[in-house]
Amino acid sequence: MEIAITGHALFEAKRRGISEELISWVVNNPQQKLHSKKERVVLQNKYYDQSEKQEMLLRVIASRHWEYLPL
């Protein structure tokens, strides 16, 4: 699935060392989907961060219709 990432999200991802590939992986393989306000959904999954040497949780905020529309 092709996704679009906002400028703010790209800035924060780069600042935190999170790759676009990891974001795409979470969007396509969410461990959990939580409904949020403003027609949004939170997609999240755990991953192992090599630099932090620990398991981390990555949350991606998407359009509630994320399966049909680009982020």
C-alpha positions as a printed NumPy array, in Angstrom:
array([[  0.   ,   0.   ,   0.   ],
       [  1.319,   3.418,  -0.912],
       [  1.175,   5.978,   1.901],
       [  1.729,   9.728,   2.151],
       [  3.547,  11.065,   5.209],
       [  3.109,  14.687,   6.282],
       [  6.084,  17.011,   6.575],
       [  5.667,  17.201,  10.345],
       [  5.591,  13.408,  10.627],
       [  8.734,  13.087,   8.466],
       [ 10.531,  15.677,  10.595],
       [  9.636,  13.861,  13.833],
       [ 10.473,  10.436,  12.386],
       [ 13.928,  11.581,  11.256],
       [ 14.543,  13.33 ,  14.584],
       [ 13.738,  10.063,  16.375],
       [ 15.613,   7.803,  13.956],
       [ 12.472,   6.09 ,  12.625],
       [ 12.638,   5.016,   8.982],
       [  9.881,   5.397,   6.43 ],
       [ 10.097,   1.627,   5.95 ],
       [  9.247,   1.076,   9.621],
       [  6.3  ,   3.474,   9.363],
       [  5.06 ,   1.632,   6.274],
       [  5.483,  -1.724,   8.06 ],
       [  3.313,  -0.531,  10.98 ],
       [  0.634,   0.793,   8.591],
       [  0.53 ,  -2.525,   6.737],
       [  0.904,  -4.745,   9.839],
       [ -0.723,  -3.008,  12.799],
       [ -0.797,  -5.095,  15.963],
       [ -3.598,  -2.883,  17.192],
       [ -6.022,  -0.34 ,  15.677],
       [ -7.556,   2.228,  18.023],
       [-10.237,   4.696,  16.977],
       [ -9.44 ,   8.283,  17.828],
       [-11.044,  11.693,  17.485],
       [-11.419,  13.692,  14.278],
       [-11.982,  10.715,  11.948],
       [ -8.569,   9.247,  12.764],
       [ -7.268,   5.855,  13.738],
       [ -4.102,   4.955,  15.665],
       [ -2.165,   2.058,  14.146],
       [  0.506,   0.636,  16.41 ],
       [  3.002,  -2.17 ,  16.651],
       [  6.052,  -3.064,  18.703],
       [  9.53 ,  -3.205,  17.198],
       [ 13.068,  -3.695,  18.486],
       [ 15.148,  -0.509,  18.358],
       [ 18.803,  -1.421,  17.727],
       [ 20.199,   1.89 ,  18.993],
       [ 18.133,   1.858,  22.213],
       [ 18.586,  -1.921,  22.636],
       [ 14.964,  -2.348,  23.679],
       [ 11.481,  -3.008,  22.424],
       [  9.597,   0.151,  21.463],
       [  6.034,   0.997,  20.45 ],
       [  5.448,   2.935,  17.229],
       [  2.113,   4.682,  16.753],
       [  0.985,   5.994,  13.38 ],
       [ -1.982,   8.363,  13.215],
       [ -3.996,   7.911,  10.021],
       [ -7.264,   8.823,   8.38 ],
       [-10.029,   6.606,   9.762],
       [-10.443,   5.35 ,   6.178],
       [ -6.755,   4.456,   6.017],
       [ -7.453,   1.206,   4.173],
       [ -8.905,   3.193,   1.271],
       [ -7.079,   6.522,   1.321],
       [ -3.394,   7.492,   1.502],
       [ -2.256,   8.843,   4.851]])
